[in-house]
Amino acid sequence: MNPPIFIIIMLTVISGTMIVVTTSHWLLVWIGFEMNLLAIIPILMKKYNPRAMEAATKYFLTQAAASMILMMWIIINLLHSGQWTVLKDLNPMASIMMTTALAMKLGLAPFHFWVPEVTQGISMSSGLILLTWQKIAPLSILYQISSTINPNLILTMSILSVMIGGWGGLNQTQLRKIMAYSSIAHMGWMTAIMMYSPTMMILNLTIYIIMTLTTFMLFMHNSTTTTASLSQTWNKTPLITSLILVLMMSLGGLPPLSGFIPKWMIIQELTKNELIMMPTLLAMTALLNLYFYMRLTYTTALTMFPSNNSMKMKWRFECTKKMTFLPPLVVMSTMLLPLAPMLSILD
Amino acid sequence: MMTYIVFILSTVFVVSFVSFSSKPSPIYGGFGFNVAGGIGCGIVLNFGGSFLGLMVFLIYLGGMLVVFGYTTAMATEPYPEAWTSNKAVLAMFITGVLAELLTACYILKEDEVEVVFKFNGAGDWVIYDTGDSGFFSEEAMGIAALYSYGTWLVVVTGWSLLIGVLVIMEVTRGN
């Protein structure tokens, strides 16, 4: 894309999210969402093939429908409360429908169908922005209305999301679809804790963004999009092989890596609120996620995947891709667990 | 009739939306769009927003829909689909109109209707002159506030419009 246009469009994506996050007026929330949506469409369509066009269209339609539902219930909230401020006491019906609209934007089950298809149709770097930056705005609004969210609705959606994120990702070999189902499952974890401790949701979001950023960057480093091509990284860049191992374990939520922090904190907060079955179900269905991360690890780092002999002897070229900030990100995605006692400042 | 004018206009508004939502060719859909724009202007006028209603006609119909009409004319197809061309479009149109008419009859018959919020039959659509808004119309004061206190909103909306144009050009550029 033409560089000045690209800069303007990225600026609008960023400012759209910033407007949603920082505003106290419901109209500006809607405007921010629409700015974000409009500006990210050309980023999704960076490559001009029909697959990318179809993915961008699907994304646009679902997000526009969600924005419309949000706008309608903003106006009905205005009818009942007489003011436009984003406060925590919403009309209960408006709160339910706004949660539904924001769940459509996030890709929570049962509105998750667009996530794998859109993520698969676009390039790796666009998928990166889609799965990390685009989650910030809806989650910030859910944070602001978190005290009035209907528990039945949000907990149902979150359990369904974790289950669908787990089972849906099992039969996938395409890395972008795997990351999409991983995103659905992580959103489920985040919304589960939202009613009880929104701070833990922010913690989970932060660690999820760091881990997903690192994963995508490692995939982009060798331009791999399938499991089969990822299994050849031992020959191209051996360092990436071990990093993928550690990162997948972190994504799966295993101690002693940073991915364990949000899961631990969420289960702790849920049990403090006397929910027992829910964190048990969440933890058990998260094992499905761990299974397909393990499969990636197995084919990449632990075995030599079947291939021709000619693919086992490659020239090692220097990587020309600019992987800004990748080493600090890898460190942050794997080694933050010893800093977990710092969370006591929240008390 | 003037007491129920907003109700009547809203019903016809929905019917004109149905007429282009049933997806005929864009030329015929554009006709429904025009009618909807004009009726929307009428609804806004009935709430006292004379300036904004006429803005709808001028900018929305006279600017944006005209451009839409020209681009549709450029992209026209040899056999455009009208509402009676194929059964799917006709069925959707009839479904939409029927749903709207049934809703309107239900509102007119029952005394109190609760769909999302309660309102008493068609009487709630009547605009009484409640409240003393002083010598100035609230709508004109709102527009004045947009350009004085609401500078940030003007910046945001202006930027969004610019981005809309840039995005459309970027998407349709191809190659």
Boltz contact constraints between the chains, C-beta under 6 A:
constraints:
  - contact:
      token1: [A, 12]
      token2: [B, 163]
      max_distance: 6.0
  - contact:
      token1: [A, 31]
      token2: [B, 156]
      max_distance: 6.0
  - contact:
      token1: [A, 35]
      token2: [B, 160]
      max_distance: 6.0
  - contact:
      token1: [A, 38]
      token2: [B, 163]
      max_distance: 6.0
  - contact:
      token1: [A, 38]
      token2: [B, 167]
      max_distance: 6.0
  - contact:
      token1: [A, 39]
      token2: [B, 163]
      max_distance: 6.0
  - contact:
      token1: [A, 41]
      token2: [B, 167]
      max_distance: 6.0
  - contact:
      token1: [A, 42]
      token2: [B, 167]
      max_distance: 6.0
  - contact:
      token1: [A, 42]
      token2: [B, 170]
      max_distance: 6.0
  - contact:
      token1: [A, 42]
      token2: [B, 171]
      max_distance: 6.0
  - contact:
      token1: [A, 48]
      token2: [B, 174]
      max_distance: 6.0
